[in-house]
Amino acid sequence: MRTTVDAGGRVVVPKAIRDRLALHTGSEVEVIESDGSVVVTPVTERVPMAEEAGILVIAPTGQPLTADQVRALRDATRR
């Protein structure tokens, strides 16, 4: 898939890729140059995990999760 660089020097990421990676206005990405190529990786919030009785669970952090955080975690596992 080909794309362009706009007048401001920004790379235009095609909509199909933005949708697949859940990128939207304000999304943070990491950009790395590697052997003449550019690699763009979405930055996602890391949630500490722990195994309890053979089940992977969110490790306690001392702060309760908000409803939005729970929804985001649930949605991330459905992809």
Phi and psi in radians as a Rosetta constraint file:
Dihedral C 1 N 2 CA 2 C 2 CIRCULARHARMONIC -1.805 0.35
Dihedral N 2 CA 2 C 2 N 3 CIRCULARHARMONIC 2.661 0.35
Dihedral C 2 N 3 CA 3 C 3 CIRCULARHARMONIC -2.513 0.35
Dihedral N 3 CA 3 C 3 N 4 CIRCULARHARMONIC -3.059 0.35
Dihedral C 3 N 4 CA 4 C 4 CIRCULARHARMONIC -2.217 0.35
Dihedral N 4 CA 4 C 4 N 5 CIRCULARHARMONIC 2.908 0.35
Dihedral C 4 N 5 CA 5 C 5 CIRCULARHARMONIC -1.866 0.35
Dihedral N 5 CA 5 C 5 N 6 CIRCULARHARMONIC 2.252 0.35
Dihedral C 5 N 6 CA 6 C 6 CIRCULARHARMONIC -1.420 0.35
Dihedral N 6 CA 6 C 6 N 7 CIRCULARHARMONIC 3.104 0.35
Dihedral C 6 N 7 CA 7 C 7 CIRCULARHARMONIC -1.066 0.35
Dihedral N 7 CA 7 C 7 N 8 CIRCULARHARMONIC -0.422 0.35
Dihedral C 7 N 8 CA 8 C 8 CIRCULARHARMONIC -1.509 0.35
Dihedral N 8 CA 8 C 8 N 9 CIRCULARHARMONIC 0.037 0.35
Dihedral C 8 N 9 CA 9 C 9 CIRCULARHARMONIC 1.492 0.35
Dihedral N 9 CA 9 C 9 N 10 CIRCULARHARMONIC 0.175 0.35
Dihedral C 9 N 10 CA 10 C 10 CIRCULARHARMONIC -1.593 0.35
Dihedral N 10 CA 10 C 10 N 11 CIRCULARHARMONIC 2.438 0.35
Dihedral C 10 N 11 CA 11 C 11 CIRCULARHARMONIC -1.432 0.35
Dihedral N 11 CA 11 C 11 N 12 CIRCULARHARMONIC 2.305 0.35
Dihedral C 11 N 12 CA 12 C 12 CIRCULARHARMONIC -1.499 0.35
Dihedral N 12 CA 12 C 12 N 13 CIRCULARHARMONIC 2.000 0.35
Dihedral C 12 N 13 CA 13 C 13 CIRCULARHARMONIC -1.560 0.35
Dihedral N 13 CA 13 C 13 N 14 CIRCULARHARMONIC 2.115 0.35
Dihedral C 13 N 14 CA 14 C 14 CIRCULARHARMONIC -0.985 0.35
Dihedral N 14 CA 14 C 14 N 15 CIRCULARHARMONIC 2.550 0.35
Dihedral C 14 N 15 CA 15 C 15 CIRCULARHARMONIC -0.973 0.35
Dihedral N 15 CA 15 C 15 N 16 CIRCULARHARMONIC -0.714 0.35
Dihedral C 15 N 16 CA 16 C 16 CIRCULARHARMONIC -1.026 0.35
Dihedral N 16 CA 16 C 16 N 17 CIRCULARHARMONIC -0.687 0.35
Dihedral C 16 N 17 CA 17 C 17 CIRCULARHARMONIC -1.276 0.35
Dihedral N 17 CA 17 C 17 N 18 CIRCULARHARMONIC -0.754 0.35
Dihedral C 17 N 18 CA 18 C 18 CIRCULARHARMONIC -1.001 0.35
Dihedral N 18 CA 18 C 18 N 19 CIRCULARHARMONIC -0.760 0.35
Dihedral C 18 N 19 CA 19 C 19 CIRCULARHARMONIC -1.112 0.35
Dihedral N 19 CA 19 C 19 N 20 CIRCULARHARMONIC -0.809 0.35
Dihedral C 19 N 20 CA 20 C 20 CIRCULARHARMONIC -1.096 0.35
Dihedral N 20 CA 20 C 20 N 21 CIRCULARHARMONIC -0.603 0.35
Dihedral C 20 N 21 CA 21 C 21 CIRCULARHARMONIC -1.685 0.35
Dihedral N 21 CA 21 C 21 N 22 CIRCULARHARMONIC 0.085 0.35
Dihedral C 21 N 22 CA 22 C 22 CIRCULARHARMONIC 0.981 0.35
Dihedral N 22 CA 22 C 22 N 23 CIRCULARHARMONIC 0.711 0.35
Dihedral C 22 N 23 CA 23 C 23 CIRCULARHARMONIC -1.554 0.35
Dihedral N 23 CA 23 C 23 N 24 CIRCULARHARMONIC 2.420 0.35
Dihedral C 23 N 24 CA 24 C 24 CIRCULARHARMONIC -2.551 0.35
Dihedral N 24 CA 24 C 24 N 25 CIRCULARHARMONIC 3.053 0.35
Dihedral C 24 N 25 CA 25 C 25 CIRCULARHARMONIC -0.904 0.35
Dihedral N 25 CA 25 C 25 N 26 CIRCULARHARMONIC 2.198 0.35
Dihedral C 25 N 26 CA 26 C 26 CIRCULARHARMONIC 1.615 0.35
Dihedral N 26 CA 26 C 26 N 27 CIRCULARHARMONIC -0.128 0.35
Dihedral C 26 N 27 CA 27 C 27 CIRCULARHARMONIC -1.066 0.35
Dihedral N 27 CA 27 C 27 N 28 CIRCULARHARMONIC 2.467 0.35
Dihedral C 27 N 28 CA 28 C 28 CIRCULARHARMONIC -1.668 0.35
Dihedral N 28 CA 28 C 28 N 29 CIRCULARHARMONIC 2.350 0.35
Dihedral C 28 N 29 CA 29 C 29 CIRCULARHARMONIC -2.265 0.35
Dihedral N 29 CA 29 C 29 N 30 CIRCULARHARMONIC 2.692 0.35
Dihedral C 29 N 30 CA 30 C 30 CIRCULARHARMONIC -1.796 0.35
Dihedral N 30 CA 30 C 30 N 31 CIRCULARHARMONIC 2.331 0.35
Dihedral C 30 N 31 CA 31 C 31 CIRCULARHARMONIC -2.044 0.35
Dihedral N 31 CA 31 C 31 N 32 CIRCULARHARMONIC 2.196 0.35
Dihedral C 31 N 32 CA 32 C 32 CIRCULARHARMONIC -2.245 0.35
Dihedral N 32 CA 32 C 32 N 33 CIRCULARHARMONIC 2.383 0.35
Dihedral C 32 N 33 CA 33 C 33 CIRCULARHARMONIC -1.643 0.35
Dihedral N 33 CA 33 C 33 N 34 CIRCULARHARMONIC 2.259 0.35
Dihedral C 33 N 34 CA 34 C 34 CIRCULARHARMONIC -2.497 0.35
Dihedral N 34 CA 34 C 34 N 35 CIRCULARHARMONIC 1.964 0.35
Dihedral C 34 N 35 CA 35 C 35 CIRCULARHARMONIC 0.904 0.35
Dihedral N 35 CA 35 C 35 N 36 CIRCULARHARMONIC 0.792 0.35
Dihedral C 35 N 36 CA 36 C 36 CIRCULARHARMONIC 1.414 0.35
Dihedral N 36 CA 36 C 36 N 37 CIRCULARHARMONIC 0.083 0.35
Dihedral C 36 N 37 CA 37 C 37 CIRCULARHARMONIC -2.025 0.35
Dihedral N 37 CA 37 C 37 N 38 CIRCULARHARMONIC 2.778 0.35
Dihedral C 37 N 38 CA 38 C 38 CIRCULARHARMONIC -1.958 0.35
Dihedral N 38 CA 38 C 38 N 39 CIRCULARHARMONIC 2.239 0.35
Dihedral C 38 N 39 CA 39 C 39 CIRCULARHARMONIC -1.972 0.35
Dihedral N 39 CA 39 C 39 N 40 CIRCULARHARMONIC 2.155 0.35
Dihedral C 39 N 40 CA 40 C 40 CIRCULARHARMONIC -1.971 0.35
Dihedral N 40 CA 40 C 40 N 41 CIRCULARHARMONIC 2.164 0.35
Dihedral C 40 N 41 CA 41 C 41 CIRCULARHARMONIC -2.197 0.35
Dihedral N 41 CA 41 C 41 N 42 CIRCULARHARMONIC 2.232 0.35
Dihedral C 41 N 42 CA 42 C 42 CIRCULARHARMONIC -1.089 0.35
Dihedral N 42 CA 42 C 42 N 43 CIRCULARHARMONIC 2.446 0.35
Dihedral C 42 N 43 CA 43 C 43 CIRCULARHARMONIC -1.651 0.35
Dihedral N 43 CA 43 C 43 N 44 CIRCULARHARMONIC 2.140 0.35
Dihedral C 43 N 44 CA 44 C 44 CIRCULARHARMONIC -2.010 0.35
Dihedral N 44 CA 44 C 44 N 45 CIRCULARHARMONIC 2.659 0.35
Dihedral C 44 N 45 CA 45 C 45 CIRCULARHARMONIC -1.213 0.35
Dihedral N 45 CA 45 C 45 N 46 CIRCULARHARMONIC 2.230 0.35
Dihedral C 45 N 46 CA 46 C 46 CIRCULARHARMONIC -1.533 0.35
Dihedral N 46 CA 46 C 46 N 47 CIRCULARHARMONIC 2.270 0.35
Dihedral C 46 N 47 CA 47 C 47 CIRCULARHARMONIC -1.946 0.35
Dihedral N 47 CA 47 C 47 N 48 CIRCULARHARMONIC 2.192 0.35
Dihedral C 47 N 48 CA 48 C 48 CIRCULARHARMONIC -1.132 0.35
Dihedral N 48 CA 48 C 48 N 49 CIRCULARHARMONIC 2.296 0.35
Dihedral C 48 N 49 CA 49 C 49 CIRCULARHARMONIC -2.028 0.35
Dihedral N 49 CA 49 C 49 N 50 CIRCULARHARMONIC 2.692 0.35
Dihedral C 49 N 50 CA 50 C 50 CIRCULARHARMONIC -2.500 0.35
Dihedral N 50 CA 50 C 50 N 51 CIRCULARHARMONIC 2.693 0.35
Dihedral C 50 N 51 CA 51 C 51 CIRCULARHARMONIC -1.779 0.35
Dihedral N 51 CA 51 C 51 N 52 CIRCULARHARMONIC 2.214 0.35
Dihedral C 51 N 52 CA 52 C 52 CIRCULARHARMONIC -2.247 0.35
Dihedral N 52 CA 52 C 52 N 53 CIRCULARHARMONIC 2.102 0.35
Dihedral C 52 N 53 CA 53 C 53 CIRCULARHARMONIC 0.926 0.35
Dihedral N 53 CA 53 C 53 N 54 CIRCULARHARMONIC 0.681 0.35
Dihedral C 53 N 54 CA 54 C 54 CIRCULARHARMONIC 1.382 0.35
Dihedral N 54 CA 54 C 54 N 55 CIRCULARHARMONIC 0.128 0.35
Dihedral C 54 N 55 CA 55 C 55 CIRCULARHARMONIC -2.054 0.35
Dihedral N 55 CA 55 C 55 N 56 CIRCULARHARMONIC 2.312 0.35
Dihedral C 55 N 56 CA 56 C 56 CIRCULARHARMONIC -1.372 0.35
Dihedral N 56 CA 56 C 56 N 57 CIRCULARHARMONIC 2.152 0.35
Dihedral C 56 N 57 CA 57 C 57 CIRCULARHARMONIC -2.282 0.35
Dihedral N 57 CA 57 C 57 N 58 CIRCULARHARMONIC 2.831 0.35
Dihedral C 57 N 58 CA 58 C 58 CIRCULARHARMONIC -1.265 0.35
Dihedral N 58 CA 58 C 58 N 59 CIRCULARHARMONIC 2.206 0.35
Dihedral C 58 N 59 CA 59 C 59 CIRCULARHARMONIC -1.209 0.35
Dihedral N 59 CA 59 C 59 N 60 CIRCULARHARMONIC 2.449 0.35
Dihedral C 59 N 60 CA 60 C 60 CIRCULARHARMONIC -1.122 0.35
Dihedral N 60 CA 60 C 60 N 61 CIRCULARHARMONIC 2.368 0.35
Dihedral C 60 N 61 CA 61 C 61 CIRCULARHARMONIC -2.008 0.35
Dihedral N 61 CA 61 C 61 N 62 CIRCULARHARMONIC -0.079 0.35
Dihedral C 61 N 62 CA 62 C 62 CIRCULARHARMONIC 1.605 0.35
Dihedral N 62 CA 62 C 62 N 63 CIRCULARHARMONIC -0.136 0.35
Dihedral C 62 N 63 CA 63 C 63 CIRCULARHARMONIC -2.141 0.35
Dihedral N 63 CA 63 C 63 N 64 CIRCULARHARMONIC 2.329 0.35
Dihedral C 63 N 64 CA 64 C 64 CIRCULARHARMONIC -1.225 0.35
Dihedral N 64 CA 64 C 64 N 65 CIRCULARHARMONIC 2.632 0.35
Dihedral C 64 N 65 CA 65 C 65 CIRCULARHARMONIC -1.382 0.35
Dihedral N 65 CA 65 C 65 N 66 CIRCULARHARMONIC 2.518 0.35
Dihedral C 65 N 66 CA 66 C 66 CIRCULARHARMONIC -1.432 0.35
Dihedral N 66 CA 66 C 66 N 67 CIRCULARHARMONIC 2.877 0.35
Dihedral C 66 N 67 CA 67 C 67 CIRCULARHARMONIC -1.046 0.35
Dihedral N 67 CA 67 C 67 N 68 CIRCULARHARMONIC -0.663 0.35
Dihedral C 67 N 68 CA 68 C 68 CIRCULARHARMONIC -1.119 0.35
Dihedral N 68 CA 68 C 68 N 69 CIRCULARHARMONIC -0.689 0.35
Dihedral C 68 N 69 CA 69 C 69 CIRCULARHARMONIC -1.148 0.35
Dihedral N 69 CA 69 C 69 N 70 CIRCULARHARMONIC -0.716 0.35
Dihedral C 69 N 70 CA 70 C 70 CIRCULARHARMONIC -1.088 0.35
Dihedral N 70 CA 70 C 70 N 71 CIRCULARHARMONIC -0.788 0.35
Dihedral C 70 N 71 CA 71 C 71 CIRCULARHARMONIC -1.061 0.35
Dihedral N 71 CA 71 C 71 N 72 CIRCULARHARMONIC -0.770 0.35
Dihedral C 71 N 72 CA 72 C 72 CIRCULARHARMONIC -1.085 0.35
Dihedral N 72 CA 72 C 72 N 73 CIRCULARHARMONIC -0.744 0.35
Dihedral C 72 N 73 CA 73 C 73 CIRCULARHARMONIC -1.122 0.35
Dihedral N 73 CA 73 C 73 N 74 CIRCULARHARMONIC -0.751 0.35
Dihedral C 73 N 74 CA 74 C 74 CIRCULARHARMONIC -1.090 0.35
Dihedral N 74 CA 74 C 74 N 75 CIRCULARHARMONIC -0.800 0.35
Dihedral C 74 N 75 CA 75 C 75 CIRCULARHARMONIC -1.134 0.35
Dihedral N 75 CA 75 C 75 N 76 CIRCULARHARMONIC -0.639 0.35
Dihedral C 75 N 76 CA 76 C 76 CIRCULARHARMONIC -1.116 0.35
Dihedral N 76 CA 76 C 76 N 77 CIRCULARHARMONIC -0.544 0.35
Dihedral C 76 N 77 CA 77 C 77 CIRCULARHARMONIC -1.439 0.35
Dihedral N 77 CA 77 C 77 N 78 CIRCULARHARMONIC -0.183 0.35
Dihedral C 77 N 78 CA 78 C 78 CIRCULARHARMONIC -1.592 0.35
Dihedral N 78 CA 78 C 78 N 79 CIRCULARHARMONIC -0.078 0.35
